[in-house]
Amino acid sequence: MVQIIPAKNIGVAYLKERFGLQRVENEAFFTEWLDNLPEITALEKQYLDRVKSNFLNLVQRPPMLEDAVKMVVLSPLLDLAGFYSQPFSIGTEESIEISIEGEGEIIRGRIDILVIQKQFWLLVIESKRAGISILENIPQALAYILISPNQERPVFGLLTNGEDFQFIKLVKKDKPEYDLSDKFTLSKRQNELYAVLKILKNLSQILT
């Protein structure tokens, strides 16, 4: 009998056992969030300041759910980074299944926002309700990225609950390997959306 496993219920240890997934302990593996980042304009900074202010105002009146996170925070970032323009396209609430050969198991879930370019899954964004730690959702995002049909090029992900942001890079090739960026947060005095936008712009340029 086939066992259905919700993606939200899996952990990194499960992915390591079933897929051989390993985290890379080498800073040179994931430089896309650090090196050659594009500058952003004064106008973009003003806009991001308003996005941060809007989010902080809304979280004072909980609960702030996923749809609000997408509308208030993610949509402006994707727009400014160019992910609403060609050659990218956007899918939302995409169903995914991962069949594990020989184990009789299927991982099933939904991707909140999927950015696609030339049929390759390039950026997976998993938004979570404000107030929930993104750490516990890293395995779910990794599971989604693992089913990308792209075997040669890196696949990137972004996890956010609206307040915190963390990027993921996964390379499949011989064996799946991944690493994480530092975490960016809106709870600091400086607006770390500036850094998030720079990284998103860098990824959009790399992926095209």
C-alpha positions in Angstrom: 0.0 0.0 0.0 1.3 3.4 -1.0 1.8 5.8 2.0 1.0 9.5 1.4 3.3 11.8 3.4 2.4 15.5 3.6 5.4 17.6 2.7 4.9 19.8 5.8 5.5 16.7 8.0 8.9 15.7 6.7 12.3 16.6 8.2 15.9 17.0 6.8 16.8 13.6 8.2 14.1 12.0 6.2 15.3 13.7 3.0 18.9 12.6 3.8 17.8 9.0 4.2 15.5 8.8 1.2 17.4 11.0 -1.3 20.9 11.3 0.0 20.5 15.0 0.4 23.5 16.7 2.0 24.2 20.2 3.2 27.5 21.6 1.8 29.9 23.0 4.4 31.7 25.2 1.8 31.1 28.9 1.4 32.1 28.8 -2.2 29.0 26.6 -3.0 26.4 29.4 -2.5 27.9 32.7 -3.5 24.8 34.0 -5.3 23.5 35.7 -2.2 26.9 37.3 -1.5 28.8 38.3 -4.6 28.3 40.7 -7.4 24.9 41.9 -6.1 23.3 44.7 -8.1 22.7 48.1 -6.6 19.1 49.3 -5.9 17.9 52.8 -6.5 16.8 55.4 -4.0 13.3 55.1 -5.3 13.3 51.3 -4.7 14.6 51.8 -1.2 11.7 54.2 -0.5 9.3 51.7 -1.8 10.8 48.9 0.4 10.6 51.2 3.4 6.9 51.5 2.8 6.6 47.7 2.4 8.3 47.2 5.7 6.1 49.8 7.4 3.0 48.3 5.9 3.9 44.8 7.2 4.8 46.0 10.7 1.5 47.9 10.9 -0.5 44.8 9.8 1.2 42.4 12.3 0.0 44.6 15.1 -3.5 43.4 14.2 -3.1 39.6 14.1 -3.6 37.1 12.6 -1.7 37.9 9.4 -2.1 34.9 7.2 -0.3 33.6 4.1 -2.3 35.6 1.5 -1.6 38.8 3.3 2.1 38.0 3.4 2.1 37.4 -0.3 0.2 40.5 -1.1 2.0 42.9 1.2 5.6 41.7 1.1 6.2 39.1 -1.7 4.4 40.7 -4.5 6.3 44.0 -4.4 9.7 42.1 -4.1 8.9 39.9 -7.1 7.8 42.9 -9.1 10.9 45.0 -8.4 13.1 41.9 -9.1 11.6 41.4 -12.6 9.9 38.1 -12.0 6.6 39.3 -13.4 8.3 40.0 -16.8 9.4 37.7 -19.7 11.0 35.2 -19.7 9.5 34.3 -16.3 6.0 33.1 -15.6 4.3 32.7 -12.2 2.3 29.7 -10.9 0.5 29.6 -7.5 -0.6 26.8 -5.3 1.0 24.2 -7.6 0.4 20.6 -6.5 3.5 18.5 -6.3 4.2 14.8 -5.7 7.5 13.0 -5.1 7.4 9.2 -5.6 10.1 7.3 -3.7 11.1 4.2 -5.6 11.2 1.0 -3.6 9.7 2.6 -0.5 6.0 2.8 -1.4 5.9 6.4 -0.3 4.7 9.6 -2.0 5.4 13.1 -0.6 2.5 15.4 -1.5 2.1 19.2 -1.0 1.5 22.5 -2.6 4.0 25.2 -3.6 2.8 28.7 -2.7 4.5 30.5 -5.6 6.5 28.9 -8.4 8.5 31.0 -10.8 9.2 29.2 -14.1 11.5 30.0 -16.9 11.8 27.8 -20.0 10.1 24.9 -18.2 12.8 24.9 -15.5 11.8 25.5 -11.8 14.1 28.2 -10.9 12.7 29.8 -7.8 10.4 28.3 -5.2 8.9 30.6 -2.6 7.2 29.1 0.4 5.4 31.8 2.4 4.2 31.0 5.9 1.8 32.7 8.3 3.5 35.6 10.1 4.8 34.6 13.4 5.7 31.0 12.4 9.5 30.2 12.3 10.8 29.6 8.8 13.4 27.1 10.2 10.8 24.3 10.6 9.7 24.8 6.9 13.1 24.4 5.3 12.6 20.6 4.8 9.3 21.2 3.0 10.9 23.7 0.7 13.8 21.3 0.0 11.4 18.6 -0.9 9.7 20.8 -3.4 13.0 21.9 -5.0 14.1 18.2 -5.2 11.4 17.4 -7.8 12.7 20.0 -10.3 13.3 18.4 -13.7 16.4 20.5 -14.0 19.4 18.2 -13.3 22.3 20.4 -14.5 21.6 23.9 -13.2 21.1 25.1 -9.6 17.6 25.6 -8.3 17.0 28.4 -5.8 14.4 28.9 -3.1 13.2 31.6 -0.7 11.4 30.9 2.5 9.6 33.8 4.3 6.9 34.3 6.9 6.8 38.0 5.9 9.2 39.0 8.7 12.1 36.7 8.1 13.7 35.6 4.7 16.2 32.9 3.9 17.5 31.7 0.6 18.2 28.1 -0.4 20.4 26.7 -3.2 20.2 23.1 -4.3 22.3 21.3 -6.9 21.3 17.8 -8.0 23.8 16.4 -10.5 25.4 13.3 -9.0 23.8 13.7 -5.6 21.6 16.5 -4.2 23.4 19.1 -2.2 22.2 22.3 -0.7 23.1 25.3 1.5 21.4 28.3 3.1 22.0 32.0 3.2 22.0 34.0 6.3 18.5 34.9 7.6 17.3 38.4 6.9 14.6 40.0 9.2 12.4 43.0 9.3 12.8 43.1 13.1 16.1 45.0 12.8 16.4 48.8 12.6 17.9 48.7 9.1 15.6 47.6 6.3 17.0 44.2 5.3 14.5 44.1 2.4 17.2 46.0 0.5 19.5 42.9 0.7 16.6 40.6 -0.1 15.8 42.6 -3.3 19.5 42.7 -4.3 19.7 38.9 -4.1 16.4 38.4 -6.0 17.7 40.7 -8.7 20.9 38.8 -8.9 19.1 35.5 -9.2 16.8 36.9 -12.0 19.9 37.9 -13.9 21.8 34.7 -13.3 18.8 32.6 -14.3 18.2 34.4 -17.6 
